[in-house]
Amino acid sequence: MKPVADMKNIHQLDLAQIQAQTRRHFLGWGTGGLGAFFLNSTLANAAPAGGHAPLDFARNPATPLSVLPPQFAGKIKRVIYLHMGGAPSQLELFDYKPTLARFHGHDCPESFIKGKRLAFIQGIPKLLGPMFPFHRAGKSGTWISDRLPHLERAIDDLCVIKSMKTDQFNHAPAQLLVHTGDARTGYASLGSWVTYGLGSENQNLPGFIVLISNGGTTANAGKPLWGSGFLPSVYQGVACRSAGEPVLYLDNPKSVSRAERRKVLDAVDEINRQTYQQFGNPETVTRIAQYEMAFRMQLEASDAMDIRREPKAVLERYGAEPGKTSYANNCLVARRLAERGVRYIQLYHWGWDSHGTPTDEGLNVGLVGRCRDTDKATAALLADLKARGLLEDTLVVWGGEFGRTPMWENRGGQEMEFIGRDHHPNCFTIWMAGGGIKHGISYGETDDMGYEIARNPVEVRDLHATMLYLLGFDYRRLNYPYQGLDQKLTGVKPARIVSEILA
């Protein structure tokens, strides 16, 4: 029998070994670890239904976004999502209500407010008719207001959906629902799902790029709107700037050459390779990919974002001004990114929250300004994509997170200098254009007062299911195991593909 002192030393040694067996060690040892599971199940080129090839460090150390086969033949290759943050009023832009105009100034019906949750309206508000004239435009005869004269010229390329609905009436959760499929944080964004399923066509640029105008104003829900949630972080969106350095600190310091930067990255990559082989953590793969992507982006991103290379006529068509941060510049950058194979391009433009306060300046001033900021550039983007043959395999989506009420907002019963409408989840309007979508149609209807959907409701999850279908994916089969569930963009509730709008 060993002496007590030796037993004590052995016990301390065993304890140290047990303590060394961290959760990360355990996961790394168990059947190759979660890292191996991730790499073999989601990075297999030969795997069915959007799988990816195992990462071969000796051959290809950092390309987890390689182009992947979809589950079936898709109609489009990429998405440009134009999000109008704050929720533009459908009643001033696309959803014409002559009956509401006739009852302008009348007391709101009790059924509109009794037992309903409204964000700011108090008491009995007055009905508010359309603030601007409407007319039919194009061969399709689609209704549109006079606030969008440039977009009017592209009206026959649009599919206007007037029957969108949501169950959220505050900005942050409503934006999360639109862009992640869930009103809570921690879920993967639509752009992350798309790049997870399809990878990227350009290994020198991120597959998912975010462009923010309005001087870089952040969204109500913040960065989770383009986060990867439970998906590996290699699939999260990369916020870029359309003026100056595309990504802050992307360029080398003045005293560091590109060759020296390459040597540093090689050393860091070797450390990360060893770390991955030891622990099997998929986030180590992400770290390698991000370093390598940043190195390649130093040349490619600057070229893609540099709109000074565009002819003067193109700049004028968009209303773009090199060196500035604007929605017009971002639209032009979006076209340049689409040409370069970026899979998902997300534009945010804020200021559409038209309550009628001095801050937002309501419908009569604020909304007019937002239309002026965006109308010309949006129309130019559609025309440019079409002229270059890109619109046929690109899906462009425009919209906010909910709609606006047919009632005049009256906070505390006070009349305000500006005219506004409250948040309205019951119905709102978006439009889509591009590959696989019928052109020059309106889908769905609201009632005569613009309060409820009268025909063909479209839930947010239906929109997501339809977008995934156009990209070549069955929304029920594009999933990711997390917390004991096969997580999906559309969640657990049934969704439907809106087949009536498909070409």
C-alpha positions as MATLAB code, in Angstrom:
seq = 'MKPVADMKNIHQLDLAQIQAQTRRHFLGWGTGGLGAFFLNSTLANAAPAGGHAPLDFARNPATPLSVLPPQFAGKIKRVIYLHMGGAPSQLELFDYKPTLARFHGHDCPESFIKGKRLAFIQGIPKLLGPMFPFHRAGKSGTWISDRLPHLERAIDDLCVIKSMKTDQFNHAPAQLLVHTGDARTGYASLGSWVTYGLGSENQNLPGFIVLISNGGTTANAGKPLWGSGFLPSVYQGVACRSAGEPVLYLDNPKSVSRAERRKVLDAVDEINRQTYQQFGNPETVTRIAQYEMAFRMQLEASDAMDIRREPKAVLERYGAEPGKTSYANNCLVARRLAERGVRYIQLYHWGWDSHGTPTDEGLNVGLVGRCRDTDKATAALLADLKARGLLEDTLVVWGGEFGRTPMWENRGGQEMEFIGRDHHPNCFTIWMAGGGIKHGISYGETDDMGYEIARNPVEVRDLHATMLYLLGFDYRRLNYPYQGLDQKLTGVKPARIVSEILA';
ca = [
       0.000    0.000    0.000;
       1.333    3.464   -0.955;
       2.239    5.902    1.824;
      -0.363    8.523    2.720;
       1.836   11.329    1.313;
       2.019    9.555   -2.064;
      -1.758    9.018   -2.039;
      -2.242   12.729   -1.391;
       0.025   13.619   -4.338;
      -1.818   11.168   -6.606;
      -5.150   12.648   -5.513;
      -3.948   16.162   -6.304;
      -2.694   15.000   -9.712;
      -6.048   13.324  -10.474;
      -7.883   16.460   -9.380;
      -5.742   18.602  -11.664;
      -6.445   16.272  -14.578;
     -10.178   16.367  -13.881;
     -10.108   20.140  -13.695;
      -8.244   20.197  -17.025;
     -11.095   18.239  -18.574;
     -13.138   21.326  -19.272;
     -16.390   21.274  -21.179;
     -14.465   22.337  -24.257;
     -12.069   19.356  -23.881;
     -15.021   17.023  -23.461;
     -16.751   18.328  -26.568;
     -13.501   18.129  -28.473;
     -12.986   14.475  -27.531;
     -16.537   13.214  -27.990;
     -16.798   11.620  -31.474;
     -14.733   14.355  -33.005;
     -16.427   17.199  -31.075;
     -19.099   19.656  -32.062;
     -16.545   21.369  -34.262;
     -16.183   18.250  -36.372;
     -19.949   17.814  -36.381;
     -20.374   21.375  -37.633;
     -17.724   21.081  -40.303;
     -18.907   17.733  -41.611;
     -22.634   18.464  -41.476;
     -22.753   22.080  -42.634;
     -19.580   22.562  -44.666;
     -19.883   19.668  -47.115;
     -20.012   20.446  -50.822;
     -21.153   16.934  -51.629;
     -23.794   16.706  -48.909;
     -27.456   16.878  -49.986;
     -29.847   19.693  -49.191;
     -27.342   22.475  -48.801;
     -24.551   20.675  -46.938;
     -20.917   21.838  -46.991;
     -17.631   19.979  -47.554;
     -15.343   19.258  -44.591;
     -12.838   22.048  -44.143;
      -9.432   20.984  -45.407;
      -6.908   23.317  -43.765;
      -4.090   22.152  -45.985;
      -6.098   22.888  -49.131;
      -8.488   25.698  -48.208;
      -8.072   27.126  -44.708;
     -10.883   29.661  -44.653;
     -13.638   29.299  -47.214;
     -16.725   28.077  -45.324;
     -18.960   30.184  -47.610;
     -18.393   28.240  -50.809;
     -21.307   28.040  -53.261;
     -23.641   25.182  -52.316;
     -26.346   23.275  -54.163;
     -29.881   24.335  -53.175;
     -32.556   21.783  -52.302;
     -34.212   22.412  -55.667;
     -33.801   24.786  -58.583;
     -34.183   28.329  -57.270;
     -35.472   31.327  -59.217;
     -33.018   33.839  -57.726;
     -29.399   33.996  -56.599;
     -29.440   36.961  -54.252;
     -31.634   39.306  -52.209;
     -31.542   43.083  -51.746;
     -33.757   43.998  -48.795;
     -34.646   47.701  -48.481;
     -35.889   48.196  -44.919;
     -37.649   51.479  -44.177;
     -37.133   51.695  -40.419;
     -39.974   53.146  -38.389;
     -42.727   51.822  -40.675;
     -43.883   53.970  -43.610;
     -47.601   54.708  -43.841;
     -49.242   52.458  -46.407;
     -52.221   54.833  -46.440;
     -50.070   57.644  -47.840;
     -48.141   55.560  -50.376;
     -49.825   52.429  -51.774;
     -53.127   51.533  -50.072;
     -55.652   54.037  -51.435;
     -58.829   54.399  -49.319;
     -61.406   56.807  -50.798;
     -63.957   55.762  -48.168;
     -61.549   56.747  -45.405;
     -61.118   60.093  -47.168;
     -64.902   60.689  -47.047;
     -64.961   60.081  -43.289;
     -61.919   62.255  -42.590;
     -62.362   64.114  -39.291;
     -65.166   61.878  -37.973;
     -64.810   60.158  -34.614;
     -63.139   56.781  -34.846;
     -65.589   53.833  -34.584;
     -65.602   52.299  -31.113;
     -64.828   48.873  -32.601;
     -61.440   50.177  -33.748;
     -60.226   50.925  -30.236;
     -62.346   49.040  -27.682;
     -60.245   46.307  -26.080;
     -57.369   46.938  -28.501;
     -53.750   47.603  -27.601;
     -52.486   50.781  -29.241;
     -49.005   52.202  -28.830;
     -49.853   55.862  -28.184;
     -53.461   56.721  -29.073;
     -55.625   57.785  -26.147;
     -59.289   58.621  -25.933;
     -61.435   58.782  -29.076;
     -59.259   59.770  -32.052;
     -60.464   61.226  -35.337;
     -60.283   59.321  -38.604;
     -57.527   60.563  -40.882;
     -57.938   60.340  -44.637;
     -55.024   60.031  -47.084;
     -52.737   63.051  -46.876;
     -51.728   62.978  -50.549;
     -53.419   62.400  -53.916;
     -53.466   58.902  -55.420;
     -53.721   57.821  -59.036;
     -53.405   54.683  -61.123;
     -50.075   54.193  -62.864;
     -48.530   51.973  -65.525;
     -50.189   49.364  -67.697;
     -51.145   47.526  -64.518;
     -53.142   50.483  -63.186;
     -51.620   50.051  -59.742;
     -52.573   52.719  -57.200;
     -49.715   54.921  -55.989;
     -49.515   58.338  -54.345;
     -47.821   61.392  -55.802;
     -45.037   61.094  -53.200;
     -43.218   58.460  -55.282;
     -42.959   59.888  -58.833;
     -39.739   58.028  -59.690;
     -40.892   54.645  -58.406;
     -44.082   55.151  -60.374;
     -42.081   54.632  -63.567;
     -41.169   51.134  -62.337;
     -44.657   50.277  -61.091;
     -45.143   47.513  -63.673;
     -42.086   45.723  -62.274;
     -43.559   45.583  -58.754;
     -45.656   43.062  -56.879;
     -47.382   45.151  -54.190;
     -48.565   43.101  -51.199;
     -51.168   45.110  -49.257;
     -52.161   42.403  -46.793;
     -49.053   41.920  -44.662;
     -49.721   41.516  -40.938;
     -47.705   41.099  -37.761;
     -48.414   40.506  -34.070;
     -45.934   43.166  -32.878;
     -46.703   46.872  -32.440;
     -43.385   48.157  -31.048;
     -40.433   48.809  -33.345;
     -37.681   46.596  -31.934;
     -39.643   43.318  -31.644;
     -41.439   43.995  -34.929;
     -38.130   44.556  -36.725;
     -36.722   41.397  -35.168;
     -39.743   39.439  -36.365;
     -39.333   40.735  -39.920;
     -35.598   40.044  -40.081;
     -35.133   36.983  -37.831;
     -38.553   35.337  -37.717;
     -38.862   35.895  -33.958;
     -39.630   38.961  -31.853;
     -36.939   37.993  -29.324;
     -33.196   38.438  -29.645;
     -30.909   35.457  -30.169;
     -32.363   34.181  -33.443;
     -30.603   33.965  -36.782;
     -31.361   36.723  -39.274;
     -32.809   36.072  -42.700;
     -29.521   37.020  -44.345;
     -27.671   34.538  -42.127;
     -30.056   31.748  -43.095;
     -29.552   32.568  -46.780;
     -25.749   32.511  -46.549;
     -25.898   29.367  -44.384;
     -27.934   27.669  -47.089;
     -26.294   29.021  -50.234;
     -22.854   30.272  -49.236;
     -21.324   33.091  -51.276;
     -20.293   33.445  -54.899;
     -17.392   35.737  -53.996;
     -14.833   34.528  -51.450;
     -13.285   38.000  -51.257;
     -16.414   39.647  -49.858;
     -18.805   38.654  -47.076;
     -21.879   36.794  -48.237;
     -24.114   39.080  -46.156;
     -23.492   42.847  -46.161;
     -25.435   45.555  -44.310;
     -25.537   49.227  -45.374;
     -27.009   51.878  -43.080;
     -27.902   55.413  -44.154;
     -29.161   58.368  -42.081;
     -25.666   59.107  -40.813;
     -25.180   55.600  -39.439;
     -28.223   55.714  -37.148;
     -28.687   52.305  -35.556;
     -31.911   50.325  -35.673;
     -34.336   50.068  -32.763;
     -33.380   46.413  -32.356;
     -29.686   47.021  -33.086;
     -27.185   44.560  -34.468;
     -29.281   41.417  -33.758;
     -31.168   42.364  -36.936;
     -28.205   41.075  -38.924;
     -26.775   38.686  -36.336;
     -26.339   34.957  -36.834;
     -28.017   33.971  -33.556;
     -27.488   30.252  -32.954;
     -25.892   29.759  -36.386;
     -22.071   29.901  -36.474;
     -21.022   33.548  -36.451;
     -19.343   33.215  -39.860;
     -22.869   33.739  -41.248;
     -23.620   37.051  -39.538;
     -23.973   40.244  -41.547;
     -21.053   42.621  -41.932;
     -21.982   46.288  -41.593;
     -20.074   48.328  -44.169;
     -19.868   52.040  -44.880;
     -20.514   53.534  -48.300;
     -18.144   56.450  -47.578;
     -14.543   56.232  -46.397;
     -13.036   52.951  -45.235;
     -15.716   50.243  -45.852;
     -15.005   48.591  -42.500;
     -13.254   50.465  -39.730;
      -9.652   49.357  -39.109;
      -9.709   47.139  -42.195;
      -6.682   48.846  -43.748;
      -3.158   48.157  -42.524;
      -1.486   50.709  -40.254;
       0.830   53.054  -42.178;
       3.938   51.270  -40.933;
       2.714   47.769  -41.859;
       2.991   46.441  -45.422;
       0.634   43.901  -46.963;
       3.421   41.292  -46.956;
       4.006   41.864  -43.250;
       0.280   41.595  -42.599;
       0.296   38.274  -44.439;
       3.081   36.930  -42.218;
       1.188   37.923  -39.077;
      -1.984   36.260  -40.338;
      -0.109   33.082  -41.213;
       1.213   32.894  -37.659;
      -2.214   33.591  -36.144;
      -3.857   31.058  -38.463;
      -1.383   28.391  -37.415;
      -2.225   29.011  -33.756;
      -5.926   28.851  -34.539;
      -5.467   25.616  -36.510;
      -3.773   24.015  -33.541;
      -6.497   25.321  -31.258;
      -9.193   23.873  -33.483;
      -7.459   20.491  -33.676;
      -7.255   20.449  -29.883;
     -10.703   21.726  -28.953;
     -12.872   21.277  -32.058;
     -14.681   24.571  -31.494;
     -16.421   25.753  -34.723;
     -15.960   29.380  -33.674;
     -12.222   28.858  -34.204;
     -13.023   28.152  -37.852;
     -15.002   31.381  -37.918;
     -12.043   33.270  -36.490;
      -9.748   31.922  -39.199;
     -12.297   32.737  -41.894;
     -12.765   36.277  -40.590;
      -9.049   37.034  -40.541;
      -8.640   35.707  -44.060;
     -11.761   37.500  -45.284;
     -10.521   40.797  -43.831;
      -7.193   40.342  -45.662;
      -8.923   39.712  -49.003;
     -11.453   42.487  -48.401;
      -8.676   45.078  -48.203;
      -8.584   45.059  -52.009;
     -12.046   43.843  -53.028;
     -14.224   45.810  -50.580;
     -12.633   49.139  -51.345;
     -13.236   48.544  -55.048;
     -16.851   47.452  -54.533;
     -17.698   50.430  -52.334;
     -15.934   53.034  -54.454;
     -18.763   54.687  -56.396;
     -16.335   57.268  -57.776;
     -15.651   54.666  -60.452;
     -19.213   55.072  -61.766;
     -19.956   57.369  -64.742;
     -21.390   60.780  -63.910;
     -24.697   59.878  -65.560;
     -25.122   56.881  -63.242;
     -24.383   58.973  -60.152;
     -26.960   61.523  -61.247;
     -29.540   58.826  -61.929;
     -29.262   57.602  -58.323;
     -28.704   61.027  -56.799;
     -25.471   59.629  -55.341;
     -22.654   61.827  -54.055;
     -19.267   60.128  -53.546;
     -17.794   60.725  -50.109;
     -21.138   60.975  -48.340;
     -23.220   58.463  -46.423;
     -26.673   58.316  -47.946;
     -29.416   55.978  -49.048;
     -28.682   56.892  -52.677;
     -25.026   55.923  -52.281;
     -26.042   52.683  -50.577;
     -28.407   51.759  -53.417;
     -25.605   52.208  -55.922;
     -23.242   50.188  -53.722;
     -25.933   47.473  -53.487;
     -25.932   47.140  -57.274;
     -22.117   46.916  -57.287;
     -22.235   44.229  -54.570;
     -24.887   42.281  -56.485;
     -22.619   42.294  -59.532;
     -19.835   40.853  -57.390;
     -21.832   37.901  -56.109;
     -22.785   39.048  -52.603;
     -25.669   36.826  -51.602;
     -27.694   39.055  -49.259;
     -27.569   42.873  -49.188;
     -29.558   44.648  -46.515;
     -30.168   48.409  -46.572;
     -31.595   50.314  -43.605;
     -33.041   53.812  -43.849;
     -34.609   55.295  -40.737;
     -37.051   58.085  -40.016;
     -40.398   56.668  -41.205;
     -41.976   56.698  -37.720;
     -44.658   59.330  -38.407;
     -46.431   60.010  -35.105;
     -46.750   63.734  -35.636;
     -44.277   64.786  -32.961;
     -41.697   67.566  -33.445;
     -39.058   64.828  -33.583;
     -40.485   62.866  -36.512;
     -42.389   65.795  -38.077;
     -45.281   63.545  -38.973;
     -46.737   62.723  -42.350;
     -46.922   66.252  -43.680;
     -43.182   66.924  -43.296;
     -41.249   63.837  -42.126;
     -42.726   61.299  -44.519;
     -42.374   63.760  -47.391;
     -38.668   64.050  -46.596;
     -38.158   60.284  -46.386;
     -39.840   59.830  -49.764;
     -37.578   62.492  -51.222;
     -34.529   60.712  -49.714;
     -35.377   57.307  -51.169;
     -37.691   57.503  -54.184;
     -35.177   58.397  -56.892;
     -32.481   55.973  -55.738;
     -34.892   53.046  -55.309;
     -36.215   53.504  -58.826;
     -32.670   53.848  -60.185;
     -31.622   50.624  -58.461;
     -34.491   48.692  -60.063;
     -33.802   50.185  -63.494;
     -30.060   49.553  -63.207;
     -30.507   45.922  -62.156;
     -32.958   45.404  -65.004;
     -30.699   46.997  -67.619;
     -27.743   44.843  -66.544;
     -29.716   41.591  -66.547;
     -29.441   41.250  -62.778;
     -33.078   41.775  -61.824;
     -34.085   38.436  -63.341;
     -32.124   36.538  -60.670;
     -32.294   39.110  -57.851;
     -35.175   39.603  -55.427;
     -35.676   43.185  -54.222;
     -37.908   43.645  -51.165;
     -39.100   47.028  -49.818;
     -41.021   47.598  -46.589;
     -41.139   48.429  -42.903;
     -41.971   46.440  -39.768;
     -45.713   47.247  -39.474;
     -48.267   49.744  -40.773;
     -49.974   52.935  -39.580;
     -53.485   53.414  -38.219;
     -56.338   55.022  -40.180;
     -56.816   57.280  -37.132;
     -55.135   60.562  -36.316;
     -52.797   60.037  -33.384;
     -53.820   62.177  -30.431;
     -51.444   61.721  -27.532;
     -53.286   62.892  -24.435;
     -56.013   64.382  -26.640;
     -53.727   67.209  -27.721;
     -53.646   68.597  -31.225;
     -50.095   68.675  -32.552;
     -48.363   70.798  -35.132;
     -47.623   67.768  -37.304;
     -50.106   65.158  -38.475;
     -49.342   61.544  -37.597;
     -50.593   57.990  -37.357;
     -49.914   55.401  -34.656;
     -48.329   51.942  -35.044;
     -50.656   49.395  -36.653;
     -49.810   45.661  -36.765;
     -53.127   44.599  -38.359;
     -52.065   45.424  -41.913;
     -49.199   46.961  -43.839;
     -47.782   47.054  -47.344;
     -44.531   45.811  -48.835;
     -43.487   45.338  -52.425;
     -41.243   42.843  -54.161;
     -39.610   42.842  -57.578;
     -37.307   40.556  -59.514;
     -36.859   36.910  -60.347;
     -39.726   34.496  -59.815;
     -42.245   37.219  -58.891;
     -45.246   38.317  -60.954;
     -44.848   41.884  -62.141;
     -47.413   44.653  -62.144;
     -49.836   43.097  -59.667;
     -51.337   43.957  -56.300;
     -52.007   41.101  -53.880;
     -54.330   41.157  -50.893;
     -56.759   43.825  -49.781;
     -57.640   45.740  -46.633;
     -61.122   46.906  -45.696;
     -62.566   50.233  -46.842;
     -61.092   52.037  -43.843;
     -57.643   50.418  -44.052;
     -58.003   48.908  -40.585;
     -58.167   45.127  -41.122;
     -57.196   42.707  -43.878;
     -60.182   41.813  -46.028;
     -58.563   39.271  -48.364;
     -55.429   37.113  -48.657;
     -53.539   37.808  -45.401;
     -49.765   37.271  -45.503;
     -47.933   36.584  -42.246;
     -44.257   37.464  -41.856;
     -43.406   33.755  -41.786;
     -45.259   33.344  -45.122;
     -43.039   36.037  -46.606;
     -39.961   34.213  -45.316;
     -41.146   30.845  -46.636;
     -41.756   32.406  -50.061;
     -38.346   34.069  -50.155;
     -36.612   30.798  -49.235;
     -38.585   29.009  -51.945;
     -37.394   31.511  -54.544;
     -33.812   30.850  -53.392;
     -34.281   27.100  -53.810;
     -35.070   25.977  -50.262;
     -37.956   24.252  -48.560;
     -38.493   26.304  -45.389;
     -39.370   23.086  -43.514;
     -36.048   21.423  -44.396;
     -33.637   24.347  -44.010;
     -32.961   23.970  -40.311;
     -30.221   23.925  -37.696;
     -30.092   21.837  -34.485;
     -30.109   24.042  -31.383;
     -31.417   23.497  -27.853;
     -32.959   20.171  -28.786;
     -34.935   21.533  -31.739;
     -34.429   21.748  -35.473;
     -34.621   25.532  -35.589;
     -36.148   27.136  -38.674;
     -36.487   30.705  -39.890;
     -40.270   30.334  -39.915;
     -40.472   28.937  -36.369;
     -42.824   26.182  -35.257;
     -46.105   27.600  -36.596;
     -47.278   26.539  -40.055;
     -46.244   28.824  -42.887;
     -47.254   28.923  -46.525;
     -45.571   29.838  -49.759;
     -47.597   32.655  -51.332;
     -47.912   30.880  -54.655;
     -50.339   33.442  -56.086;
     -47.515   35.990  -56.490;
     -45.049   33.569  -58.101;
     -44.362   33.810  -61.808;
];
